[in-house]
């Protein structure tokens, strides 16, 4: 009866706990600023064709007569070597940036979390085999491994996403394994096992639920890092290909004329910096609020 009462009280307290987290985030000026910034970025991404002053040029249509124009009233961010409006290019480039970052994080979670949960819950040879596989991938720097995979698959945004997901999943496997190990012999897990609940159901209903908070925090921080990595691959010619709007590709296009036509590389570079910073700040704020060892 006491265990059932504990479960009931925990379920009743869950909405209050979520409300407390939201209140704590609203009181944190850094978290509030980061959330507002990212909300504006997401809104801009959704409304990109409407917001962009020259959506056709944002998608890649050239206007040679207006090439290399400095920032002014007609083109707030100037134009590039093909006469395309840089503001439109930056706005339209938010779509592949955020979309590819979300795809990488989701794929990494879908690959790494089940493997980590299985390794931590079953232990023994399962844990040993899966963790040695994880260590093999962790022995390579993630960006370097992604570069090699993307080069083997061929330059494209889809291949860059796949390459980064393959190099990113071990971190989630390690995280999920740690949670599963700590809960493998928890009272509620032992009780479910005694009542005949099978291992997949225990992992999904009990262990995974307790791992969602650290996974959410890690995914939020990783989104900013993945945007940097996607931009790096595109800068090296292994990601998006012309004429697609991509921030890393735009920085690459303007690198040779950065001292004369500085706006071509500066504005997409600032977009990468601002969005990555927003995700990192929000992830740090979530970690501070959700970490039970913090004083908040």
N, C-alpha and C positions, 0 to 999 in steps of 0.2 A: 504493500500500500504506500509506503514512503517513497519508493521509486516512482510510482505512478503520480504521486502528488508533486514530486520534483519535476517530472516531465510537464505536468499541467501548468505549474507555476512558471516554468521556463517558457512555455509556449505563450502564456498570457503576458509575460514581460517582454517578448520579442518586439511587438510594435513600439513599446516605450523605449526600448534600446535603440531601435532605428531612428525614432524621433530625437533621442538624445544625441545621436551621431550627427544628424542634420543640424541640430542647434549648435553643436560644437563647431561644425564646419562654417556655419553662418557667422559665428563670433570670431573666426580666424580671418583677419583681413587678407592674408596671403592666399588662403584657400578660396575666399570669396572672389578675389581678383582673378585667380587662375580659372575658376569655374566660369566667371563671366567672359573671360577671354576665349576660352574653348567653346562656350556656347555661341559666341559671335562667329567663330571660325566655322563651326558646324552649320550655322545658319547661312553663312556666306557660301559654303560648299553646296548646300541644297538649292540655293537660289542663284548659283553662279551664272547661268545663261541670262538671267534677268538683271543682275547687278552689273555684270561686265559691260563697259561702254561699247566695246567692239567684240561681241561674242564670236564672230567669224574669225577675226584675227587671233582671238584667244585660243581657237581650235587649230590655228596654223595657217590661215589665209594670209598671203603676203601682200604688201602695199609698198612696192619698191620706191615710189615717189616720196614716201615719208620716212625713209630709213634713217637710222642714227640720229633721231631728233632728241634733243635734251628735254628733260621734264618741263612742261609748260601747261598752259590752260587747256589746250586741245588733248594733250597726252600727259596726264599727271605724273606718270612714271617714265615718260619718254617712250621711244620706240627702239627696236633692235635692228640688226643688220638687214633684215628683210622688211622693215617698215611696220612690223606688228606692234600693236599697243602693249606695253609691258604690264600696265595695270590689269588689262584683260587677261594676259597670259598668266600673271600671278594668281588672279582669282580663279581662273579655270584650272590652274595647276593644283589647287587645293583638293580637287576631287581625286586624282590618282594618289596624292600624298596621303590623305586620310584613309582612302579606301584600301590602299596597299598595306598601310600600317595595321588597320583593323584585320585584314586578311592574314597577315603574318602572325599576329598575336593569337587569333582564333585557331589557326592551324597548329601553332606551337602548343597551345593549351590542349587541343584535341589529341595531339600525339603524346605529349609529355605527361599530362595528369593521369590518364589511365595506367600508363606504365609505372609511374611513381607510386600510385595507390596500390597496385598489385605487388610491387616490390616491397613496400613497407608493411603491407598486411600479411602476406604469405611468408615473407622472410626466407631463410634457407637458400637453396639453390636458385629459386626464382629471383630473390633479391640479389644474389651474387651475380647471376648472369645479366640481369637488366642493368645493374649499376656498373658493371664492367663495360657494357655497351655505352652507357652514358658517359663514363670516364673517357672512352675513346673519342667521342665527339667533343668533350670538354678540353681535350688536350690540344685542340686547334683554336686559335683566336676566331671568334664568331664571324667577324667581317672577312677575314682571310679565307675561311672555309666557304663562306657565301660567294666570294669572288671566284673561287675555283669551280664551284658547282654551277654558277651562272655562266661562266666561260664555257664549260662543257655542254650545257644545255643550249646555249646560244643567247645573244642579247635580246631581251624583251622584258617588259614589266612583269608579265606572268611568271617567267622563269626567275626573275629576281625575287619575287614573292616566295616562290617555292624554295629557292636557295636559302633565303633568310629563315624560313620556317624550319628547314632541316637543321640549320645551325643554332636555332633558338630553343628548341624543345627541351634540351637537357636541363635547363634551369628550372623549368616547371616540373620535370620529373623529380629532381632533387627536393623541391619544395613539397610536392605531394607526398613523397616518400617519408619525409620528416614528420608530417602530420599523421600519416597512416601508422607509423611506428609508435607514436605517442598515444594513439587511440586503440591500438590492436587489442589490448587487454583492459580497456576501460569498462566500467560496470555495465553501461548500457549496451556496449558491443557484446560482452559476454552473455548478457541476458537475451539479446536477440539470437545469438548462436545457440543457446540452450533451447529456445522455443523453435528451433529448426529453420530459422531464416538462412537462406543460402548466402554465400560470400558475395556474389554480385549485388544482391539487394542490400546487404550490410554496407558495402562500399558506397553504393549510390545514396542510400537514405541517411546513413549516419556519418561515415568518414568524410565523404565528399562535401557534405553540408558544412562541416567544421573547417574544411580546407578552402571554402569559397572566399573568406575574408583575406587571407594572405595572397591568394591567387589574384583577387581583384586589385589589391595594392600593387603587386608585381606587374600586372598587365597594364595598369595606368602609367607606371614609370617606364615600362618597356615601349609603350606607344611612341613616346618622344624619341627614345633611342632608335627605334625602328625607322622613324621618319628620317633621322640623320643617316642611317645605314642605306635606306632606299635612295636618298639623295646622293650618297657617295657612289653607289653602284651606277646610277644614271650619269654622274659626273665622269665616271671612267668609261662610259659607253656600254655598260652591261645591263642597264635598266631600260627605261623608256627610250624610244627611238623617235627622231624627228618625223613629222612636225608636231607630235603630241606635246601638250603643255606639261612640263615637269620641272620642278624647281631645281633639282640637281642638274638637269640638262641645260637649263637657262644659265646657271652659274658657269657651266662648262663653256657655253657659247660666248660668254662675256669675259672669260679669263684672259684672253690675249689682248683685250683693249680696256682693261680695268683702269688704266691711268688716264685714258681719254674719254671713252664712253663708260664711265663708272656705273651708271644706273642699270646697265644690262645685267651685271652680276650682283649688284648690291641689293636690289629689292627682293629678288627670289631668295638670296642668302638670308636676308632679314626675316623673310617669311618662315624659313626653316628654323631659324633661331628662336623666334617668338613662339611658334607652335610647340617645338620641343621643350622650351622652357616652361610653357604652360602645363604640359603633361607632367613634367618632373616636379613642379611645385605642387600640383594637385595630388600626385602620388605621395609625396612627402607628408602633406597635410593629412591624407587618409591614414598613412602609417602612424602618425602621431596620435590621431583620434582613436584608431582601432586597436592600438597596441595596449594591452592591459597593463604593461609595466610602466607606461607613461603616467604622469600625474594628472592627465586631463581626463 
